Amino acid sequence: MRRPANAMTVYQAKRLGIRNFSLLVSHVLVPPAIAAIMESPRCRVQAFLAAGHVCSVMGTAEYPPLALKYGVPIVVTGFEPLDILEGIRQTVVQLETGRHELVNAYPRAVLPSGNLAALAMLRDVFEVTDRTWRGIGMIPSSGWRLAEKYRDFDAEVRFDVGAVTTAESSLCRSGEVLQGLIKPHGCAAFGRECTPRNPLGATMVSSEGACAAYYAYRRLS
């Protein structure tokens, strides 16, 4: 969860008058992405495990309306093996009993209100903007950029790289993996053209991605 640290760095740079520093912001917001996935006509997602490290800062207030609107369980989990297993267990219990609620299975780190000091810093330094997600496309109001008063530190503005785009691989189906439409090995490039050493999409680039996990644990078919 680098957002509070990045926000504090920009805040301190402005306060101290440091000029030779800039930040290229690519931070994203999870709730709009959940809504976009659930509103896809091909959506097969039945539940979400909400990342505990994000919720420890952002809190959980945005998730109950999503669980209610889309009829989908959302369980906040940590990253230890038992945390993940408990998150899965609580998700399965909800699915089997026909419930769709937010459950905080990581209360030792996550409060409903989040980290108020960190949130105040984030709201001061950043503002909401549209963001393009690899494999999915543009999701409105799903990202952050530096607020106007910190725009002098925005690398996108300072170096005029806002129009730079990168073409996604035509072989990669990471967007379908992200939406639960296929398993990683359902992509013909998985384990062949696409590996952790030569990743083609977001789900192989990140060590936390589904494709990277499937590859690491040899679930190749």
C-alpha positions in Angstrom: 0.0 0.0 0.0 2.3 2.8 -1.3 -0.3 5.5 -1.6 0.1 7.1 1.9 3.9 7.1 1.6 3.8 8.6 -1.9 1.3 11.2 -0.7 3.5 12.1 2.3 6.6 12.4 0.0 4.9 14.9 -2.3 3.5 16.8 0.7 7.0 17.0 2.2 8.6 18.0 -1.1 6.2 20.9 -1.4 6.6 21.9 2.2 10.4 21.9 1.9 10.5 23.6 -1.5 12.2 20.6 -3.2 12.0 21.1 -7.0 13.9 18.2 -8.5 11.3 15.6 -7.6 8.3 14.4 -9.5 5.9 11.5 -9.3 4.2 9.5 -12.1 0.9 8.4 -10.5 -0.8 5.2 -11.4 -2.8 4.5 -8.2 -6.2 2.9 -8.6 -9.4 2.6 -6.6 -10.9 -0.9 -6.1 -14.6 -0.2 -5.6 -15.1 1.3 -9.2 -13.3 -1.8 -10.6 -15.6 -4.1 -8.7 -18.6 -2.3 -10.1 -17.3 -2.5 -13.6 -16.6 -6.2 -13.3 -20.1 -6.9 -11.9 -21.8 -4.9 -14.6 -20.1 -6.8 -17.4 -22.7 -8.9 -19.3 -20.3 -11.8 -19.1 -19.5 -11.5 -15.4 -19.0 -14.9 -13.6 -17.6 -13.5 -10.4 -19.4 -14.8 -7.3 -17.5 -13.1 -4.5 -14.6 -10.9 -3.7 -11.7 -11.1 -1.2 -10.9 -7.5 -0.4 -7.2 -6.8 0.3 -6.6 -6.2 3.9 -3.6 -3.9 3.4 -5.8 -1.5 1.3 -8.7 -1.6 3.7 -6.4 -0.9 6.7 -6.0 2.5 5.1 -9.2 3.1 3.2 -11.6 1.4 5.6 -14.6 -0.6 4.5 -17.4 1.9 4.1 -17.6 1.6 0.3 -18.1 -2.1 0.2 -21.5 -2.8 1.9 -23.4 -0.9 -0.8 -21.6 -2.9 -3.5 -22.3 -6.2 -1.8 -26.0 -5.2 -1.6 -26.3 -3.8 -5.1 -24.7 -6.7 -6.9 -25.7 -9.5 -4.5 -22.1 -10.5 -4.0 -20.2 -11.4 -0.8 -17.1 -9.3 0.0 -14.7 -10.5 2.7 -11.8 -8.5 3.9 -8.7 -10.8 4.3 -5.1 -10.6 5.3 -2.2 -12.3 3.6 -1.2 -15.1 5.9 -2.3 -18.6 4.8 -4.8 -18.9 7.6 -6.2 -15.4 6.8 -6.8 -16.3 3.2 -8.3 -19.7 4.2 -10.6 -17.9 6.7 -11.6 -15.4 4.0 -12.5 -18.2 1.6 -14.4 -20.1 4.3 -16.5 -17.0 5.2 -17.1 -16.4 1.5 -18.3 -20.0 1.0 -20.6 -19.8 4.0 -22.3 -16.7 2.5 -22.7 -18.3 -0.9 -24.2 -21.5 0.6 -26.6 -19.5 2.8 -27.6 -17.0 0.1 -26.1 -14.0 1.9 -24.2 -11.1 0.3 -22.6 -8.9 2.9 -19.3 -7.3 3.8 -17.4 -9.3 6.4 -14.2 -8.1 8.0 -12.1 -11.2 8.6 -9.0 -9.2 9.3 -10.1 -7.1 12.3 -6.6 -7.1 13.9 -5.5 -4.7 11.2 -8.7 -3.2 9.6 -11.1 -0.8 11.1 -14.3 0.3 9.4 -13.1 3.9 9.4 -9.6 3.0 8.1 -6.6 5.1 9.0 -7.9 8.6 9.5 -4.5 10.3 9.4 -3.5 8.5 6.2 -6.9 9.2 4.6 -6.5 12.9 5.3 -3.1 13.0 3.6 -4.5 11.1 0.6 -7.4 13.5 0.2 -5.1 16.5 0.4 -2.6 15.3 -2.2 -4.7 13.3 -4.7 -7.9 13.7 -6.6 -10.0 11.2 -8.4 -9.6 10.7 -12.1 -10.5 8.1 -14.8 -7.9 5.3 -15.1 -7.2 2.7 -17.8 -6.7 -0.8 -16.3 -4.6 -3.3 -18.2 -6.7 -6.0 -19.8 -10.0 -4.2 -19.0 -9.8 -0.7 -20.3 -10.9 2.6 -19.0 -13.0 2.7 -15.8 -14.4 6.1 -14.9 -13.3 7.6 -11.5 -11.2 4.6 -10.7 -7.8 6.2 -10.2 -6.0 9.1 -8.6 -3.8 11.9 -9.9 -2.1 14.7 -8.0 -4.4 17.5 -6.9 -4.0 20.9 -8.6 -1.9 22.4 -5.8 0.6 19.6 -6.2 0.6 19.6 -10.0 4.1 20.9 -10.2 5.3 17.5 -9.0 3.3 15.6 -11.6 5.7 13.8 -13.9 2.9 13.3 -16.5 2.6 17.1 -16.7 6.3 18.0 -16.2 7.6 15.7 -18.9 4.5 15.8 -21.1 4.0 12.0 -21.2 0.2 12.0 -20.7 -0.5 11.0 -24.3 2.0 8.1 -24.2 0.2 4.7 -24.6 1.3 1.1 -24.8 -0.2 -1.5 -27.0 -1.4 -4.6 -25.1 -0.4 -8.0 -26.5 -2.9 -9.5 -28.9 -2.0 -12.9 -27.4 -2.8 -12.0 -23.8 -6.2 -12.7 -22.3 -5.4 -11.3 -18.8 -8.6 -9.2 -18.8 -10.7 -12.3 -19.0 -8.7 -13.9 -16.2 -9.2 -10.8 -14.1 -13.0 -11.0 -14.7 -13.1 -14.7 -13.9 -14.2 -15.7 -17.4 -11.3 -18.1 -17.9 -8.6 -19.8 -15.9 -5.0 -18.7 -16.6 -4.3 -21.9 -18.5 -7.3 -21.1 -20.7 -5.1 -18.5 -22.5 -3.0 -20.1 -25.3 0.0 -17.9 -24.4 0.1 -19.0 -20.8 3.4 -20.8 -20.0 4.5 -20.4 -23.6 4.9 -16.9 -24.9 3.8 -15.5 -21.4 5.9 -16.4 -18.3 7.0 -14.5 -15.3 10.3 -13.8 -17.2 8.4 -12.5 -20.2 5.0 -11.4 -18.9 2.4 -10.2 -21.5 -0.3 -9.1 -19.1 -1.1 -7.7 -15.7 -1.9 -11.1 -14.1 1.6 -12.4 -15.0 3.4 -9.2 -14.3 2.4 -9.1 -10.6 3.7 -11.9 -8.4 0.2 -11.7 -6.8 -1.5 -12.2 -10.1 -3.5 -15.4 -10.9 -1.3 -16.3 -13.9 1.9 -15.9 -11.9 0.5 -18.0 -9.1 -0.7 -20.7 -11.5 2.7 -20.7 -13.2 4.6 -20.8 -9.9 2.7 -23.8 -8.6 2.8 -25.5 -11.9 -0.9 -25.5 -12.6 -0.2 -25.4 -16.3 -3.3 -27.2 -17.6 
